Amino acid sequence: MAFTESTNIDKIEVVETGHIQVREATKIERDGVEIAKTYHRWSFTPGSDVSSMPANVQAIAAAAWTPEVIAAYQAQQAQQAAKLSAE
């Protein structure tokens, strides 16, 4: 009876606000048959440091996070901060 464990990024999504959501799946198999699977998730705001993530995540961030997307996110954050401080 042989157990194996594998981990891979199985989902990368870019949502409307420019945030990137990453899902990593860890699969346990016994004799080639999956017996368990767990997920770990991360999300990154536009302009975040993704240098510790795999190359495919970095490539998607580089493509999705144009200067316009980053500026729009920063403007939205500044607007929310101003609204909160006014309350």
Secondary structure, DSSP 8 states (H G I E B T S, - for coil): --EEEEEEEEEEEE-TTS-EEEEEEEEEEETTEEEEEEEEEEEE-TT---TTS-HHHHHHHHHH--HHHHHHHHHHHHHHHHHHHH-
